[in-house]
Amino acid sequence: MIDYIQQLGIKAKAAAKQSAVLSQTMKNDILLEIAAALTESTDKIISENEKDIEAAKKNNMPQAMIDRLTLTPQRIEGMAEGVRQVAALPDPVGVIKGGQTLKNGLTIIKKSVPLGVIGIIFESRPNVTVDAGCLCLKAGNTVILRGGSDAINSNKCLVGIMRDAAAKFEVNPDIVQLVEDTSRETATELMRANEYLDVLIPRGGGGLIHSVIENATVPVIQTGEGNCHVYVDRFADIDMAVDITDNAKTQRPSVCNAIENVLVHKNIADGFLKKLADRWNGKVTFVGDEASAAYITLEKIADDEDYRKEFLDLKIAVKIVDDIDEAIAHINRFGTGHSECIVTEYLKNAEKFQREVDAAAVYVNASTRFTDGFEFGLGAEIGISTQKLHVRGPMGLEALTTFKYLINGNGQIRG
């Protein structure tokens, strides 16, 4: 008997034959239809999303996680705009990456092609459903989406919209499929569906990502976990540092590009930390080292686990450092390679920080919240890769392609 994931895999492989050769015009027509349908279906989407929110509240989901789950008219329009941006981007398929003619007359061309069938496992952020589906479509792939049970009603609605848009143009709707059985067993089966998936992308918190890495036999692109830092240098503008730290922590604390740590040079710790505490006025809880306790009220003295933790909430770890070298060493020890920031007016320190910090995105005097495919001009994103192969940082269309060599000759044989 063919099991559930096998059925989805067989359909995805069959649909991939069509998706790989869709014209740019056809792909863009489908995407624009999806964008329009999202806007037109706002009330329906919110109605389904409210079912998920109600269930989340009954299950005592933390408020920060409910925020990740919640769809509003503004967020739905943001999703639609992301889809329109993807439609406006150049087609990443069929791009000539290079080529040469050998001495024996063979011509070799390196050309971009779709990855094939992509599996994506993610948690309770229904916007990921649309981002992932549309990016995979534009890059000529088919996708199997496995969201969390928390967002199942929202995800069914959103995937239905995408499948209907494909069918409207007589394209196999199985280019986008949803795993509607959200049990752990189906997640594990998806992680090991080597016969059907070309790559698996987890998008969510540390627990999900580590589970996929440990259990998957399908090749994995690691994304998402963000233990991000702001280092306030001795040469920082304190008011700017407070603004950046506030935005990077509180603008949306439940996402991976929000900061979890603030490091402060000892020479300005007094002025900065007191201003930051005044700004937050109890809204954010501090844990920190003993030195920081002289300036702010701490919930507890921080240990290594606190400095390593992705809080995803209105909580932050603080450490006072002697110099920029100590800050860089701390970040490279505890960071996850996502996004890091220095606030400084000293060019030499800015350059040193960007050169020596090992992360996908390294900022000078700007919030880490900008690490995002939309903000980087990539349209919607598939996730933020925190590894180095085969892609790093916000994953846009190019990250969803690979390449093949096309070799043409006129009878050459190898001697």
N, C-alpha and C positions, 0 to 999 in steps of 0.2 A: 504494500500500500504506500502510495506517495504521501509524505507528510506535508504539513502546511507550508513550511518554508521552502521545501522542494517545489511545490506548486507555484509559489511566487517566483522562485528562481527560474523555472522553466519559462514562465511568461515573460520575465525580464530579458532572458537571453533571446527569446523570439523577437521581442520588441526592439532589442538593440540593433538588429539588422536594419531596421527602418530608421531609427534615430540617428545612426551613424552617418547616414547619407542624406538627411534632410537639408534642404537648401537654407541659406541664411534668411531668405524672405519668409519661408514657411515657419521657421523657428521664431522669428520676430513676430509674425502674425499671431501665433499661438500665445506668445508672451504678452502681447498687447491685449489680447482677449482675456487672459488671466487677470491682468491689472484692472481692466474695466469691470470684470465680474467681481473682483474683490470689493471694489467701491460700491457696486450695485447691490451686493449681498451683505453689506455691513450689518444690517439688523439681524439677518439670519445667523451670521457668524457670531455676533455678540450674544444672541440667544443661546447658541450651543456652548459658547465659552462660559456663560453664567452657570450652566450645569456643572462644569468642571470646577468653577470657583466655589460653588455651594458645597460640592463634595470635599474640596480641599479644606474648607473651613471646618466641616464636620470632623475631618481627620486631623485637625489641629496643626495644619501646615503653617510654618512660620510666615509672618507677614512679608518678609523680603522675598520668599519663594512664591507667595501668592502674587506679588507684583510681577514676577517673571512670567507667571501664567496668564495674567490679565490682558485682554485685548480691549482697546478703546477705539472709537472712530479715528482718533489721531494716529494710533499705532497701526490700524488697518490701512489708513491712507499712506502711512510710511512704508508699509509692505508693498503697496501698489506702486509707489514711486520707486522703490528699489527694483521692482520687476521692470518698470519702464526704463530705468537706467541700464539694466542688463540688456534689454532689447536694443538700446542705442549703442552699445559697445560693439567693437569689431568682432566678427566671428573668429574664435580661436582655432577653429578646425581648418585644415588645409593650408596653414601658413608655412611657407618655405623657411626653414631654420638655418639653412646653409647648404652648400654643395660644392662639388669639385669635379674636374675631369682628370682622370689618371693618365699616366704615360701610355698605358695600353689602350686608351680610347674609351674606357668605361666612364660613364657619367653617374655620379652618386648624388642624390638629392635627399636631404633630411626634411621630413614633412610632418607637421603636427596632426595627430589623430585622437579620437576620443579614448578615454581609459576603458570604457565598456560598461559593465554593470557595477554600480557603486551602492554599497550598503551604508546607511547612516543611522547610528544609534544616538538618541539625544533624550534630554529630560524635559521638564515642563515649560518649554518656551515655544509656543505654537508658531511664532514668527519664523523659527528655524525650518518649519515644514515648507513654507513657501520659498524662503531663500534657497534652501537646498534643492528643492524640486526644479526651480527655474534655472538655477545655475547649471545643474546637470543637463537639463534640456538644451540650453544654449551651447553647451560644450559637446553636444551630440551623444550624451550618455543616457542610459536608463538608470533609475534609482529605486531602491527599496528602502522605505523610511520606517524606522521603528522608534516612535516616540514613547514617552512614559504614559502609564495609565492615568496620571493626573490630568492629562490634556487630551484624552481619547476622543471626546465629543468634538472639541475644536479641530483636532487633526482630521477626523473623518470629513468634516465639513470642508476644510481647506483642500484636502486631497481630492475630494469630489469636484470642487471647482476646477482644479487643474486638469483632471481627467476629462471633464466635460469640454473644456477648451480644446484639448487635443482631438477629441472625437468630432468636434464641430468642423475641423479641417481634415477629417478622414485619416487621422493619424492614430495609430494604436494607443489607446489610453494607458496601456500597461507600461508606457515609458515612465510613469510615476505610479508606484504602488505603496500602500500603507500596511504594515503588519498590525492588524486589528486585535490579534491575540497578544496581550501585553505581559504574558507570563514570563518568568525567568527562563523557562525551558525554551521558548521560541527565541529569546535573546541569545541564548547559548548556541542554539542551532544556527542562527544567522552568523554568529562569530566563526562558525566552522564550515560555512557553506562554500568551500573552495571551488567546488565544481561550477558554481554560478556567479560568485562575486569576484571581481578583479581587485577591489580594494574596499576596506571598511574604515569609516571615519566616525569615531566617537566624539560627541560634543556635549559637554556638561561638566559636572564637578569632578573632584579628584577620585571619589569612590568609583564612579562610572568608568572613568578613563583607565584607572588601574585594573578594574575588573576585565575590561576589554583586552588590555595588553596581556594580562595573565592567561586569559582563556581563549583568545582568538588564534586560529590557524590561518585565517585569511590575512594578507598583508594589511597593516594598520598605519594610518596617518594620525599621530597623536595631536590632539587639539585641546584648547579650552582652559586647563587649570591655570589660574593666574594669581600667583603670590607676588603682587606688584608693589614697588616701593617709590616713595619720593624722598630724595636726599636734599635737605635744606643746607646749602653750603654756607660757610662763614661769610662769603661775599654776596649772599642773597639779599634781594629786596624783600623785607619781611612781609609787607602787605601783599606783594605778588605771591609769595610763598604760601600765605594763608589762603588766598583765593584759589590757587592751584590745588592745594591739599584738600580744601573743602570740596571743590568740584570733583576731584578724583575719588573721593571717598563717598560723598553723600548724594551726588546727582543721580546715581542709580547703583546702590551698593551691592546688589545681588548679581552683578555681571562680572565676567572674568577680567575686564580691563580696569575695574575699580581697584584702588590701592588697599593693601592690608597692613602696610608698614610705613612709618615715617621715621627717617633718620635725621638727626639734627646735630650740626656742629656745636660743640660745647660753648663756643664764644657767643653764640646768639640764642642759645636754648631758652634762656629766661624770657627774652622779648617775644620770641616766636611762639613758644608753647603756651604762654599766658594769653596771647592774642588768639591763638587757635581755640583754646578752651573757652574763651569769651564768645567767640563766633558760634561755637556749637552749643554752648550753654546747657550742657547735660544731654544733648541729643545723641552724642557718640560716646561710647564707653572706651576708656583707655586701659590697656595693660602696658607695662613698660619696665625698664631697668630701674635700679635703685636711684640712679642719678636723676632721672626724670621725675621721680616722686617729690623732689624739692620744688617743682613748679606746677604740677598738675595732680589731680586726685586720680589714683589708680584703683582699678578693681582688684588687681593682684600684681605681684612682681612677675614679670614675664620670664618664661623658660624657653628652651629651644623649640618646643612644640608650638608655643604661641607665635614665635617668629616664623615658623614654617607653615602655619595654618592659613587656609583660605577661608576667612570668616563669612564672606558673602552677606554681611550684615553691618549694622551701625556699631562696629567695634573695630579698634585699631591698635596695633602694637607699636610702641615708641622705644627708640634707643638713642641715647646721646653718644656721639662718636668724637674721637680726638681729631680726626682729619679725614680727608677724602679717601685715602688709602684704606682706612678702616671701614668706611661706608661701602666702597667697592667690594672689599673682601666679604662683608656681611651679605651684600646682594648676591654675589656669585655663589655663596654658600647656601643661602636659604631661598633664593628666587627660583622661579620655574621656567625662566627663559622667555617670559611673555613680554612685559612692558615695564620700563624703568625710567625714572625722571630725576634730573638734577635741576635745582633752582639756584642760579648763580649769575653774577654780573662779571665774573672773571673768565675770560675766554680760554685761558690755559687749562683751567679746571673743567670747563665744559668739554673741551676737546679730549682731555684725559678720560673723563667719564664715558663719553661715547666710544672711545677707542677700547677701553678695558672692560666695560660691563658686557657680559655675555647674555644677550637677550635679542629677541626678534625685533623689538622696537625700543630705541633709546632716545629719550626726549631731553631737550634743554628748554626750560622755562615754558612748559606747556603740559596740560593735563594728559594723563595716560588714557583718559576716556576716548581719545581720538583713534586708538588702535581698533579700527573697524573698517570693513570693506567699503561701506557706504561713504565714510569720511575720507578714505584714501582714494576715492574715485573709481573703485572697482565694481560699483553697484552692490547688490546683495553679496553676502559672503557665505562660504560654506563653513567657516570657523577660523580660528586663529591657531596656526600650527606652531607648537613650541618645540618641535624637533628640527633637524637640519636636512633630512632626506624625505621626499624629494622637493619639499617646499617649506618655507618659513614665513611666519607672520600671517596677515590676512590672506585667506585663500580665495582668490577670485577665479575667473574663467580659465586662465592659463594653467592653474594648478590642477585642473580637471582634465587635462590632456596629457598625452605622452607623444611619442613620435615613432616613425618607422623610416627606414632607408629605402629609397627607390633607386634601383640600379639598372641602367640601360646599356646594352652593348650591341655589337654587330658580329657576334660569333666568337668572342674571346674565350679561350680556355686557359686554365692555369697549368704551367709547366712544372 
